[in-house]
Amino acid sequence: MNARNRPAPSQVCCPTSFSRQPPRIMIVDVSPPGWLCISTSLCEALDNFLALTCSLEGPCRLPLLSLYALNKELECLLPFVQVKGNLSRLRSCVEELRDTPGEGCIHPPSGLFSQAVKDSLLQFKQYIRHVPAACHVGNSCIEVAIFTSQPGQAVVKQLEAGLKDTDLGSLQRLLVVHISTRHIPSEDSNDWNFIASCSTGLGDLEEIPVLAAEIELQQVDNDSISLESVFKTWLHDQGGQREHLHLLLPPALQGYASHPVCLKCDMQERLLSPALLPGVLDLGAKTESIRDFSLPVKEPASHSVFPHQLTIIKALKSEGVCQSVLYGLPLIIRPTSCCHLDWDEMEMNHHHFHALCHTLRSRDWVLLARHEPPPGAGADVTAFSHYILQPSASLSLLLKPVAGRELLLPCHMPVSSEDSLEGPLTTIQNSLAQLEEDPVFNPLCLKTNLYQQLRVLQMRKTHPYTLQRRDQPWPPERPVKPVHLTGTGGRAEKGKTRATVAPLQFASAPKPF
C-alpha cells in the first residue's frame, strides 16, 4: 500500500485543521560582514524546508510566502506566492539570496528594519485588494520574521522606535531571529559596542515604550538544523481560537452533585507523518503490514532475492528514547523457522537471538538500526529509514520506526522544577483515587464497536440509496396487519389453527429523490 492509497491519520488531515494558517513574510538581513557568516546555513535550511513543505500532501500548512532582502536598501526578492506547486520559483529565490555578496562592512540605514515591516503590511493589503475573495487565505493577518546576525536587542529597540505610530492591526506576530555565530562578536562584548558606536544602523538603545503588538526575540545557533526548527514552527496548526481537548477525570469528591475534573488541553504534532510525503516507499521498509517486508514470490531466474537488512548502528539506554519520535505500527521479530536453513544453523541462530534478548534486557538497552537498500537498487538517491529494537520478556524483539531529522517538528516543553500547589494537587489526587487500578493492561477488555461500524458501512455500499436510522434493524421491517383465515360466516372454526399472513402489496411507483 503506497502513500496515496493509505489513509492519512485523522488528527493530521482533519478538515478543520490548518484553516487559519497565516501568510509568512521573511526579512533577511544580508548586510556584510554578518551575511558572510550566516548565508550558507540559512540558505541550506530554507532550501530544505521549502522542499519539504511543497511536497506535503493534505491541508495547506503554509499558504503564502514573501521574502525581502535588506542591505543598503530594501529589496523584495519574492512577492506573495502560493507555496504548493511553486518549488522551482521558490528555489530560484533562494539561489538569488545565496548569491548575494557578503564581503565588506555595511550596516543597514537606521529605520530600515521598521520600513521593511511597513512595506510587508502594505504588500499584504494590496494582495487582499487585488486577489478574488474566493482565493483569500483563512487568516486575515500575517506573521513577519526578521533574520539577522546583528544583536537582537538592538534590532528590537529599532523596531519599537520605528513602529510606535504604525497601525499593526493586520500583524499577528513579529519575530526577530538573532543568528549567533562564533565569528560575530557576542551581544555583550566590547566589539559590538565598538561597531554600534561607529554606525547609525542600530539606532538609539534608550528605553522606548513597548508596542501593542509584542515583538518576540529568539536566538538560534548558526547551523541548518537550528534554523530548520525555526521554519518548521510554521507547519504547526495556528488555529488557536479555543482549546483542542477536554480531559475528563473522575470527580474529586464523591457525591451526587460532584462534577468531573475537566482539564483543557491543546494538541500538537510531534512529527510529520511519512504518509503525507510522495514516494514514501523510498524511505525503506515500513511496519504497517507484514506485506511491506514480504519478498516477491515469483522472480526471474536471473534475479536473486535478498531479505531486508537492518544494520545495527548504535546501542541506547531505554530511558533515553522519547516515545514521541516513534511512529507507525510495531512488528514482532523472532528467530526464523525457515525450512531452507540447515537444522544446526537454525539452532545456533536461535541461541544467538536468545543471547541478544537477554543481554539487552540485562543492560536495559535498545538498539538503533538503519534500513539498508537492497543490492542493485536503481534509485539515484535512496532515503534511509531507522528503527528501534526493544527486547521483551519473551524470546522476541519489538521493531518500531523512528523519525529522522526531516520529519521532526519543533517541540519545546519546559520542565518544571517547582512543586505543585497544595490545592490543585489534592484535587487531582482525589480524582485519580476514584479510578480502578490494574497492574497489567489487557487490550481484550476494550471494545470499540468496530464490527458494528464496519457492517453499517458495508450495507451503505451495497444499498447506497437506502437511508436507515441507526437504531432500526436491517433489513427494515414493514408493519403487517394480520389476516385471520376463518370459515363461512366470517367466524373462526373451532379446533382450527388461525394462520397469520401478510396481505398482498401493490407495487407503487418509486418516489423521486
Salt bridges, closest charged atoms under 4 A:
ASP47 OD1 - ARG91 NE 3.05
ASP47 OD2 - ARG98 NH2 3.99
GLU57 OE2 - ARG4 NH1 3.50
GLU95 OE2 - ARG98 NH2 3.35
GLU143 OE1 - ARG24 NH1 2.23
GLU143 OE1 - ARG173 NH1 3.81
GLU207 OE1 - LYS157 NZ 3.44
GLU216 OE1 - ARG173 NH2 3.01
GLU228 OE2 - ARG405 NH2 2.57
GLU243 OE2 - ARG242 NH2 3.04
GLU243 OE2 - HIS246 NE2 2.70
GLU269 OE1 - ARG61 NH1 2.76
ASP292 OD1 - LYS286 NZ 3.39
GLU347 OE2 - HIS351 NE2 3.87
GLU372 OE2 - ARG370 NH2 3.02
ASP471 OD2 - ARG469 NH2 2.54
